[in-house]
Amino acid sequence: MSKKPIIGITMGDGAGVGPEIIIKSLQHKHLYEESHPVVIGDASRLEKAAALLDMNVTIKKISEQDSLTSTSYGEIHCLDLHLLSADLPFGQVSAEAGNAAFHYLKKAIELANEGKIDAICTAPLNKEALHKGGHQYPGHTEILAELTGTTDFSMMLSSPKLKVIHVTTHVGIIDAINMIKPERVLKVIELAHETLSKSGIQSPKIGVCGINPHAGENGLFGYGEEEEKIIPAVEKAQENGINVEGPLPADTLFFRAQRGDFDIVVAMYHDQGHGPIKVLGLEAGVNITVGLPIIRTSVDHGTAFDIAGKGIADEGSMLEALRQAVELAPEK
């Protein structure tokens, strides 16, 4: 890469662990050797997080008019939106923090759309707080899709041993099954193929989960969902030259994938895909939204209100999300 990419790091919900894991992550010097990290959030909240971590950190407030490439190790640059009260408590659902988290992301998307930053890395937000703050979205992914005008997108979870992409995500299980259509399954298979091909994997091997136990076992379980919703998509993808197999029983497919038989798994619904990734370790998982015109990676954990403000949150997932943001950022 000829120039270091500018990575916009959104602070997420300021009452959660976001400020802490950002401060901890930006103590790793290699991030500054590989990129220009810029936090989009509240400088005062970062200062508060640094204080509770007992870290002597310089937080530099910047504006959009300032250079985003003047970052240097030892000084955290923050595009300060100044949206949080000084007395906002950690570990509590707050409309104020939910609204702020939305606006941090909105600003990052604007900067990415304008080409001022090269990728977005998001700290976690809290869905209840987001809704209380007046923003009725299921999560980050749907905000990103709407504000970039994207209709065909999917959530991909990535860990060192396993990658999973989802047909449906933040909906109830009955709604998810109703939403699974051959056209949607085919699109997600295509997104998986395109994403891994761009990353350098030739003819990536894609395994597709069934919906029912044992992938329906030829009609023994369920009401023919595999035959109606999945098989037509898999066959069409195969006709188009994509190296895909399925529907396969989810209970064995994930084992086979982490063993190396498949490069990525297509999961039908949220918990089918999230469970195996999180069993492998929250600290290693990264959430990547594929299909967007901009690069976005995220930690694969929530706001962790139970430990927020205690200085014990692990920054491992944030570090991995930042690494992948740098890796995926377009060359300049």
Contacts in CASP RR format, 6 or more apart in sequence:
PFRMAT RR
TARGET T0000
AUTHOR 0000-0000-0000
METHOD contacts of the structure
MODEL  1
MSKKPIIGITMGDGAGVGPEIIIKSLQHKHLYEESHPVVIGDASRLEKAA
ALLDMNVTIKKISEQDSLTSTSYGEIHCLDLHLLSADLPFGQVSAEAGNA
AFHYLKKAIELANEGKIDAICTAPLNKEALHKGGHQYPGHTEILAELTGT
TDFSMMLSSPKLKVIHVTTHVGIIDAINMIKPERVLKVIELAHETLSKSG
IQSPKIGVCGINPHAGENGLFGYGEEEEKIIPAVEKAQENGINVEGPLPA
DTLFFRAQRGDFDIVVAMYHDQGHGPIKVLGLEAGVNITVGLPIIRTSVD
HGTAFDIAGKGIADEGSMLEALRQAVELAPEK
1 329 0 8 1.000
1 331 0 8 1.000
1 332 0 8 1.000
2 331 0 8 1.000
2 332 0 8 1.000
3 332 0 8 1.000
4 34 0 8 1.000
4 35 0 8 1.000
4 36 0 8 1.000
4 69 0 8 1.000
5 35 0 8 1.000
5 36 0 8 1.000
5 118 0 8 1.000
5 119 0 8 1.000
5 325 0 8 1.000
5 326 0 8 1.000
5 329 0 8 1.000
5 330 0 8 1.000
5 332 0 8 1.000
6 35 0 8 1.000
6 36 0 8 1.000
6 38 0 8 1.000
6 68 0 8 1.000
6 69 0 8 1.000
6 116 0 8 1.000
6 117 0 8 1.000
6 118 0 8 1.000
6 119 0 8 1.000
7 35 0 8 1.000
7 36 0 8 1.000
7 37 0 8 1.000
7 38 0 8 1.000
7 117 0 8 1.000
7 118 0 8 1.000
7 119 0 8 1.000
7 120 0 8 1.000
7 121 0 8 1.000
7 322 0 8 1.000
7 325 0 8 1.000
7 326 0 8 1.000
7 329 0 8 1.000
8 37 0 8 1.000
8 38 0 8 1.000
8 39 0 8 1.000
8 40 0 8 1.000
8 108 0 8 1.000
8 111 0 8 1.000
8 117 0 8 1.000
8 119 0 8 1.000
8 120 0 8 1.000
8 121 0 8 1.000
9 22 0 8 1.000
9 37 0 8 1.000
9 38 0 8 1.000
9 39 0 8 1.000
9 40 0 8 1.000
9 120 0 8 1.000
9 121 0 8 1.000
9 122 0 8 1.000
9 123 0 8 1.000
9 322 0 8 1.000
10 39 0 8 1.000
10 40 0 8 1.000
10 41 0 8 1.000
10 101 0 8 1.000
10 104 0 8 1.000
10 105 0 8 1.000
10 108 0 8 1.000
10 120 0 8 1.000
10 121 0 8 1.000
10 122 0 8 1.000
10 123 0 8 1.000
11 18 0 8 1.000
11 19 0 8 1.000
11 22 0 8 1.000
11 39 0 8 1.000
11 40 0 8 1.000
11 41 0 8 1.000
11 42 0 8 1.000
11 45 0 8 1.000
11 46 0 8 1.000
11 100 0 8 1.000
11 101 0 8 1.000
11 104 0 8 1.000
11 123 0 8 1.000
12 18 0 8 1.000
12 41 0 8 1.000
12 100 0 8 1.000
12 101 0 8 1.000
12 104 0 8 1.000
12 105 0 8 1.000
12 122 0 8 1.000
12 123 0 8 1.000
12 124 0 8 1.000
12 125 0 8 1.000
12 303 0 8 1.000
13 94 0 8 1.000
13 97 0 8 1.000
13 98 0 8 1.000
13 100 0 8 1.000
13 101 0 8 1.000
13 123 0 8 1.000
13 124 0 8 1.000
13 125 0 8 1.000
13 126 0 8 1.000
13 129 0 8 1.000
13 303 0 8 1.000
14 42 0 8 1.000
14 45 0 8 1.000
14 84 0 8 1.000
14 88 0 8 1.000
14 90 0 8 1.000
14 97 0 8 1.000
14 100 0 8 1.000
14 101 0 8 1.000
15 88 0 8 1.000
15 89 0 8 1.000
15 90 0 8 1.000
15 91 0 8 1.000
15 92 0 8 1.000
15 93 0 8 1.000
15 94 0 8 1.000
15 97 0 8 1.000
15 126 0 8 1.000
15 129 0 8 1.000
15 303 0 8 1.000
15 305 0 8 1.000
15 308 0 8 1.000
16 90 0 8 1.000
16 91 0 8 1.000
16 97 0 8 1.000
16 124 0 8 1.000
16 126 0 8 1.000
16 303 0 8 1.000
16 304 0 8 1.000
16 305 0 8 1.000
16 308 0 8 1.000
16 309 0 8 1.000
17 123 0 8 1.000
17 124 0 8 1.000
17 302 0 8 1.000
17 303 0 8 1.000
17 304 0 8 1.000
17 307 0 8 1.000
17 308 0 8 1.000
17 309 0 8 1.000
17 313 0 8 1.000
18 49 0 8 1.000
18 123 0 8 1.000
18 124 0 8 1.000
18 303 0 8 1.000
18 308 0 8 1.000
18 313 0 8 1.000
18 318 0 8 1.000
19 45 0 8 1.000
19 46 0 8 1.000
19 48 0 8 1.000
19 49 0 8 1.000
19 123 0 8 1.000
20 49 0 8 1.000
20 52 0 8 1.000
20 53 0 8 1.000
20 308 0 8 1.000
20 309 0 8 1.000
20 311 0 8 1.000
20 313 0 8 1.000
20 315 0 8 1.000
21 123 0 8 1.000
21 299 0 8 1.000
21 313 0 8 1.000
21 314 0 8 1.000
21 315 0 8 1.000
21 316 0 8 1.000
21 317 0 8 1.000
21 318 0 8 1.000
22 39 0 8 1.000
22 46 0 8 1.000
22 49 0 8 1.000
22 76 0 8 1.000
22 123 0 8 1.000
22 318 0 8 1.000
23 46 0 8 1.000
23 49 0 8 1.000
23 50 0 8 1.000
23 53 0 8 1.000
23 55 0 8 1.000
23 57 0 8 1.000
23 76 0 8 1.000
24 53 0 8 1.000
24 313 0 8 1.000
24 315 0 8 1.000
24 318 0 8 1.000
25 31 0 8 1.000
25 315 0 8 1.000
25 316 0 8 1.000
25 318 0 8 1.000
25 319 0 8 1.000
25 322 0 8 1.000
26 37 0 8 1.000
26 39 0 8 1.000
26 57 0 8 1.000
26 74 0 8 1.000
26 76 0 8 1.000
27 55 0 8 1.000
27 57 0 8 1.000
28 319 0 8 1.000
29 73 0 8 1.000
31 37 0 8 1.000
31 319 0 8 1.000
31 322 0 8 1.000
31 326 0 8 1.000
32 71 0 8 1.000
32 72 0 8 1.000
32 73 0 8 1.000
32 74 0 8 1.000
34 326 0 8 1.000
35 322 0 8 1.000
35 325 0 8 1.000
35 326 0 8 1.000
35 329 0 8 1.000
36 68 0 8 1.000
36 69 0 8 1.000
36 70 0 8 1.000
36 71 0 8 1.000
37 71 0 8 1.000
37 76 0 8 1.000
37 77 0 8 1.000
37 322 0 8 1.000
38 62 0 8 1.000
38 68 0 8 1.000
38 71 0 8 1.000
38 77 0 8 1.000
38 78 0 8 1.000
38 79 0 8 1.000
38 117 0 8 1.000
39 46 0 8 1.000
39 76 0 8 1.000
39 77 0 8 1.000
39 78 0 8 1.000
39 79 0 8 1.000
40 78 0 8 1.000
40 79 0 8 1.000
40 81 0 8 1.000
40 104 0 8 1.000
40 107 0 8 1.000
40 108 0 8 1.000
40 111 0 8 1.000
41 78 0 8 1.000
41 79 0 8 1.000
41 80 0 8 1.000
41 81 0 8 1.000
41 83 0 8 1.000
41 100 0 8 1.000
41 104 0 8 1.000
42 78 0 8 1.000
42 80 0 8 1.000
42 81 0 8 1.000
42 82 0 8 1.000
42 83 0 8 1.000
42 84 0 8 1.000
42 100 0 8 1.000
43 59 0 8 1.000
43 60 0 8 1.000
43 61 0 8 1.000
43 78 0 8 1.000
43 80 0 8 1.000
43 82 0 8 1.000
44 80 0 8 1.000
44 82 0 8 1.000
44 84 0 8 1.000
44 86 0 8 1.000
45 84 0 8 1.000
45 88 0 8 1.000
46 57 0 8 1.000
46 59 0 8 1.000
46 76 0 8 1.000
46 78 0 8 1.000
47 57 0 8 1.000
47 59 0 8 1.000
49 309 0 8 1.000
50 56 0 8 1.000
50 57 0 8 1.000
50 59 0 8 1.000
52 309 0 8 1.000
52 310 0 8 1.000
52 311 0 8 1.000
53 311 0 8 1.000
57 74 0 8 1.000
57 76 0 8 1.000
58 74 0 8 1.000
58 75 0 8 1.000
58 76 0 8 1.000
59 76 0 8 1.000
59 78 0 8 1.000
60 75 0 8 1.000
60 76 0 8 1.000
60 77 0 8 1.000
60 78 0 8 1.000
61 78 0 8 1.000
61 80 0 8 1.000
62 68 0 8 1.000
62 77 0 8 1.000
62 78 0 8 1.000
62 79 0 8 1.000
62 80 0 8 1.000
63 79 0 8 1.000
63 80 0 8 1.000
64 79 0 8 1.000
64 111 0 8 1.000
64 116 0 8 1.000
68 77 0 8 1.000
68 116 0 8 1.000
68 117 0 8 1.000
70 77 0 8 1.000
71 77 0 8 1.000
79 107 0 8 1.000
81 100 0 8 1.000
81 103 0 8 1.000
81 104 0 8 1.000
81 107 0 8 1.000
83 96 0 8 1.000
83 99 0 8 1.000
83 100 0 8 1.000
83 103 0 8 1.000
83 104 0 8 1.000
84 96 0 8 1.000
84 97 0 8 1.000
84 100 0 8 1.000
85 96 0 8 1.000
88 94 0 8 1.000
88 96 0 8 1.000
88 97 0 8 1.000
90 305 0 8 1.000
90 308 0 8 1.000
90 309 0 8 1.000
91 303 0 8 1.000
91 305 0 8 1.000
91 306 0 8 1.000
91 308 0 8 1.000
91 309 0 8 1.000
92 305 0 8 1.000
93 126 0 8 1.000
93 128 0 8 1.000
93 129 0 8 1.000
93 132 0 8 1.000
93 305 0 8 1.000
94 129 0 8 1.000
94 132 0 8 1.000
95 129 0 8 1.000
95 132 0 8 1.000
95 133 0 8 1.000
95 134 0 8 1.000
96 133 0 8 1.000
97 126 0 8 1.000
97 129 0 8 1.000
98 125 0 8 1.000
98 126 0 8 1.000
98 129 0 8 1.000
98 130 0 8 1.000
98 132 0 8 1.000
98 133 0 8 1.000
98 135 0 8 1.000
99 133 0 8 1.000
99 134 0 8 1.000
99 135 0 8 1.000
101 125 0 8 1.000
101 126 0 8 1.000
101 129 0 8 1.000
101 130 0 8 1.000
102 125 0 8 1.000
102 130 0 8 1.000
102 133 0 8 1.000
102 134 0 8 1.000
102 135 0 8 1.000
102 137 0 8 1.000
102 143 0 8 1.000
105 120 0 8 1.000
105 122 0 8 1.000
105 125 0 8 1.000
105 140 0 8 1.000
105 143 0 8 1.000
105 144 0 8 1.000
106 143 0 8 1.000
106 147 0 8 1.000
108 117 0 8 1.000
108 120 0 8 1.000
108 122 0 8 1.000
109 120 0 8 1.000
109 143 0 8 1.000
109 144 0 8 1.000
109 147 0 8 1.000
109 148 0 8 1.000
109 294 0 8 1.000
111 117 0 8 1.000
112 118 0 8 1.000
112 119 0 8 1.000
112 120 0 8 1.000
112 294 0 8 1.000
112 295 0 8 1.000
113 148 0 8 1.000
113 293 0 8 1.000
113 294 0 8 1.000
118 295 0 8 1.000
118 329 0 8 1.000
118 330 0 8 1.000
118 332 0 8 1.000
119 294 0 8 1.000
119 295 0 8 1.000
119 296 0 8 1.000
119 297 0 8 1.000
119 325 0 8 1.000
119 326 0 8 1.000
119 328 0 8 1.000
119 329 0 8 1.000
120 294 0 8 1.000
120 295 0 8 1.000
120 296 0 8 1.000
120 297 0 8 1.000
120 325 0 8 1.000
121 296 0 8 1.000
121 297 0 8 1.000
121 298 0 8 1.000
121 318 0 8 1.000
121 321 0 8 1.000
121 322 0 8 1.000
121 325 0 8 1.000
122 140 0 8 1.000
122 296 0 8 1.000
122 297 0 8 1.000
122 298 0 8 1.000
122 299 0 8 1.000
122 321 0 8 1.000
123 298 0 8 1.000
123 299 0 8 1.000
123 318 0 8 1.000
124 298 0 8 1.000
124 299 0 8 1.000
124 301 0 8 1.000
124 302 0 8 1.000
124 303 0 8 1.000
124 304 0 8 1.000
125 139 0 8 1.000
125 140 0 8 1.000
125 303 0 8 1.000
126 302 0 8 1.000
126 303 0 8 1.000
126 305 0 8 1.000
127 138 0 8 1.000
127 139 0 8 1.000
127 170 0 8 1.000
129 303 0 8 1.000
130 137 0 8 1.000
130 139 0 8 1.000
135 143 0 8 1.000
137 143 0 8 1.000
137 146 0 8 1.000
138 169 0 8 1.000
138 170 0 8 1.000
138 171 0 8 1.000
139 170 0 8 1.000
140 287 0 8 1.000
140 289 0 8 1.000
140 296 0 8 1.000
140 298 0 8 1.000
141 153 0 8 1.000
141 155 0 8 1.000
141 169 0 8 1.000
141 170 0 8 1.000
141 289 0 8 1.000
142 170 0 8 1.000
144 150 0 8 1.000
144 153 0 8 1.000
144 289 0 8 1.000
144 292 0 8 1.000
144 294 0 8 1.000
144 296 0 8 1.000
145 151 0 8 1.000
145 153 0 8 1.000
145 289 0 8 1.000
145 292 0 8 1.000
148 292 0 8 1.000
148 293 0 8 1.000
148 294 0 8 1.000
150 291 0 8 1.000
150 292 0 8 1.000
150 293 0 8 1.000
152 187 0 8 1.000
152 191 0 8 1.000
152 291 0 8 1.000
153 191 0 8 1.000
153 289 0 8 1.000
153 290 0 8 1.000
153 291 0 8 1.000
153 292 0 8 1.000
154 165 0 8 1.000
154 166 0 8 1.000
154 167 0 8 1.000
154 187 0 8 1.000
154 188 0 8 1.000
154 191 0 8 1.000
154 192 0 8 1.000
154 289 0 8 1.000
154 290 0 8 1.000
154 291 0 8 1.000
155 165 0 8 1.000
155 166 0 8 1.000
155 169 0 8 1.000
155 287 0 8 1.000
155 288 0 8 1.000
155 289 0 8 1.000
155 290 0 8 1.000
156 163 0 8 1.000
156 164 0 8 1.000
156 165 0 8 1.000
156 166 0 8 1.000
156 192 0 8 1.000
156 195 0 8 1.000
156 264 0 8 1.000
156 287 0 8 1.000
156 288 0 8 1.000
156 289 0 8 1.000
156 290 0 8 1.000
157 163 0 8 1.000
157 164 0 8 1.000
157 165 0 8 1.000
157 166 0 8 1.000
157 273 0 8 1.000
157 274 0 8 1.000
157 277 0 8 1.000
157 285 0 8 1.000
157 286 0 8 1.000
157 287 0 8 1.000
157 288 0 8 1.000
157 300 0 8 1.000
158 285 0 8 1.000
158 286 0 8 1.000
158 287 0 8 1.000
158 288 0 8 1.000
158 324 0 8 1.000
159 277 0 8 1.000
159 280 0 8 1.000
159 281 0 8 1.000
159 284 0 8 1.000
159 285 0 8 1.000
159 286 0 8 1.000
159 300 0 8 1.000
160 284 0 8 1.000
161 258 0 8 1.000
161 280 0 8 1.000
162 254 0 8 1.000
162 257 0 8 1.000
162 258 0 8 1.000
162 265 0 8 1.000
162 276 0 8 1.000
162 277 0 8 1.000
162 280 0 8 1.000
163 196 0 8 1.000
163 257 0 8 1.000
163 263 0 8 1.000
163 264 0 8 1.000
163 265 0 8 1.000
164 264 0 8 1.000
164 265 0 8 1.000
164 266 0 8 1.000
164 267 0 8 1.000
164 273 0 8 1.000
164 274 0 8 1.000
164 276 0 8 1.000
164 277 0 8 1.000
165 188 0 8 1.000
165 191 0 8 1.000
165 192 0 8 1.000
165 195 0 8 1.000
165 264 0 8 1.000
165 265 0 8 1.000
165 266 0 8 1.000
165 267 0 8 1.000
165 290 0 8 1.000
166 188 0 8 1.000
166 266 0 8 1.000
166 267 0 8 1.000
166 268 0 8 1.000
166 269 0 8 1.000
166 270 0 8 1.000
166 273 0 8 1.000
167 179 0 8 1.000
167 180 0 8 1.000
167 184 0 8 1.000
167 185 0 8 1.000
167 188 0 8 1.000
167 266 0 8 1.000
167 267 0 8 1.000
167 268 0 8 1.000
167 269 0 8 1.000
168 175 0 8 1.000
168 176 0 8 1.000
168 179 0 8 1.000
168 180 0 8 1.000
168 184 0 8 1.000
168 268 0 8 1.000
168 269 0 8 1.000
168 270 0 8 1.000
169 269 0 8 1.000
169 270 0 8 1.000
170 270 0 8 1.000
171 179 0 8 1.000
171 269 0 8 1.000
171 270 0 8 1.000
172 269 0 8 1.000
172 270 0 8 1.000
173 269 0 8 1.000
173 271 0 8 1.000
176 268 0 8 1.000
176 269 0 8 1.000
176 270 0 8 1.000
177 211 0 8 1.000
177 225 0 8 1.000
177 268 0 8 1.000
177 269 0 8 1.000
180 211 0 8 1.000
180 225 0 8 1.000
180 229 0 8 1.000
180 230 0 8 1.000
180 268 0 8 1.000
180 269 0 8 1.000
181 229 0 8 1.000
182 228 0 8 1.000
182 229 0 8 1.000
182 230 0 8 1.000
182 232 0 8 1.000
182 233 0 8 1.000
182 236 0 8 1.000
183 233 0 8 1.000
184 233 0 8 1.000
185 208 0 8 1.000
185 229 0 8 1.000
185 230 0 8 1.000
185 233 0 8 1.000
185 234 0 8 1.000
185 266 0 8 1.000
186 232 0 8 1.000
186 233 0 8 1.000
186 236 0 8 1.000
186 237 0 8 1.000
188 266 0 8 1.000
189 206 0 8 1.000
189 208 0 8 1.000
189 233 0 8 1.000
189 234 0 8 1.000
189 237 0 8 1.000
189 242 0 8 1.000
189 244 0 8 1.000
189 266 0 8 1.000
190 237 0 8 1.000
190 240 0 8 1.000
190 242 0 8 1.000
191 290 0 8 1.000
191 291 0 8 1.000
192 204 0 8 1.000
192 206 0 8 1.000
192 264 0 8 1.000
192 266 0 8 1.000
192 290 0 8 1.000
193 204 0 8 1.000
193 206 0 8 1.000
193 237 0 8 1.000
193 242 0 8 1.000
193 243 0 8 1.000
193 244 0 8 1.000
194 290 0 8 1.000
195 288 0 8 1.000
195 290 0 8 1.000
195 291 0 8 1.000
196 204 0 8 1.000
196 263 0 8 1.000
196 264 0 8 1.000
197 203 0 8 1.000
197 204 0 8 1.000
199 328 0 8 1.000
201 263 0 8 1.000
203 243 0 8 1.000
204 243 0 8 1.000
204 263 0 8 1.000
204 264 0 8 1.000
205 243 0 8 1.000
205 244 0 8 1.000
205 245 0 8 1.000
205 261 0 8 1.000
205 262 0 8 1.000
205 263 0 8 1.000
205 264 0 8 1.000
206 237 0 8 1.000
206 242 0 8 1.000
206 243 0 8 1.000
206 244 0 8 1.000
206 245 0 8 1.000
206 262 0 8 1.000
206 263 0 8 1.000
206 264 0 8 1.000
206 265 0 8 1.000
206 266 0 8 1.000
207 244 0 8 1.000
207 245 0 8 1.000
207 246 0 8 1.000
207 248 0 8 1.000
207 253 0 8 1.000
207 257 0 8 1.000
207 262 0 8 1.000
207 264 0 8 1.000
207 265 0 8 1.000
207 266 0 8 1.000
208 230 0 8 1.000
208 233 0 8 1.000
208 234 0 8 1.000
208 244 0 8 1.000
208 245 0 8 1.000
208 246 0 8 1.000
208 247 0 8 1.000
208 248 0 8 1.000
208 265 0 8 1.000
208 266 0 8 1.000
209 215 0 8 1.000
209 247 0 8 1.000
209 248 0 8 1.000
209 249 0 8 1.000
209 250 0 8 1.000
209 253 0 8 1.000
209 265 0 8 1.000
209 266 0 8 1.000
209 267 0 8 1.000
209 268 0 8 1.000
209 272 0 8 1.000
209 273 0 8 1.000
210 216 0 8 1.000
210 225 0 8 1.000
210 226 0 8 1.000
210 230 0 8 1.000
210 246 0 8 1.000
210 247 0 8 1.000
210 248 0 8 1.000
210 249 0 8 1.000
210 250 0 8 1.000
210 268 0 8 1.000
211 222 0 8 1.000
211 225 0 8 1.000
211 226 0 8 1.000
211 229 0 8 1.000
211 230 0 8 1.000
211 247 0 8 1.000
211 268 0 8 1.000
211 269 0 8 1.000
212 221 0 8 1.000
212 222 0 8 1.000
212 224 0 8 1.000
212 225 0 8 1.000
212 226 0 8 1.000
213 221 0 8 1.000
213 249 0 8 1.000
213 251 0 8 1.000
214 220 0 8 1.000
214 221 0 8 1.000
214 249 0 8 1.000
215 226 0 8 1.000
215 246 0 8 1.000
215 247 0 8 1.000
215 248 0 8 1.000
215 249 0 8 1.000
215 250 0 8 1.000
216 222 0 8 1.000
216 224 0 8 1.000
216 225 0 8 1.000
216 226 0 8 1.000
216 247 0 8 1.000
219 226 0 8 1.000
219 227 0 8 1.000
226 247 0 8 1.000
230 246 0 8 1.000
230 247 0 8 1.000
230 268 0 8 1.000
231 246 0 8 1.000
231 247 0 8 1.000
234 244 0 8 1.000
234 245 0 8 1.000
234 246 0 8 1.000
234 247 0 8 1.000
237 244 0 8 1.000
238 244 0 8 1.000
245 262 0 8 1.000
250 267 0 8 1.000
250 272 0 8 1.000
253 262 0 8 1.000
253 265 0 8 1.000
254 265 0 8 1.000
254 273 0 8 1.000
254 276 0 8 1.000
256 262 0 8 1.000
257 263 0 8 1.000
257 264 0 8 1.000
257 265 0 8 1.000
258 276 0 8 1.000
258 280 0 8 1.000
265 273 0 8 1.000
267 273 0 8 1.000
277 285 0 8 1.000
277 300 0 8 1.000
278 285 0 8 1.000
278 300 0 8 1.000
282 300 0 8 1.000
282 301 0 8 1.000
282 314 0 8 1.000
282 317 0 8 1.000
283 314 0 8 1.000
283 316 0 8 1.000
283 317 0 8 1.000
283 320 0 8 1.000
284 316 0 8 1.000
284 317 0 8 1.000
284 320 0 8 1.000
285 299 0 8 1.000
285 300 0 8 1.000
285 317 0 8 1.000
285 320 0 8 1.000
286 297 0 8 1.000
286 298 0 8 1.000
286 299 0 8 1.000
286 300 0 8 1.000
286 317 0 8 1.000
286 320 0 8 1.000
286 321 0 8 1.000
286 324 0 8 1.000
287 297 0 8 1.000
287 298 0 8 1.000
287 299 0 8 1.000
287 300 0 8 1.000
287 321 0 8 1.000
288 296 0 8 1.000
288 297 0 8 1.000
288 298 0 8 1.000
288 324 0 8 1.000
288 328 0 8 1.000
289 296 0 8 1.000
289 298 0 8 1.000
295 325 0 8 1.000
295 328 0 8 1.000
295 329 0 8 1.000
295 330 0 8 1.000
296 325 0 8 1.000
297 321 0 8 1.000
297 322 0 8 1.000
297 324 0 8 1.000
297 325 0 8 1.000
297 328 0 8 1.000
298 321 0 8 1.000
299 317 0 8 1.000
299 318 0 8 1.000
299 321 0 8 1.000
300 317 0 8 1.000
300 321 0 8 1.000
301 317 0 8 1.000
304 313 0 8 1.000
307 313 0 8 1.000
END
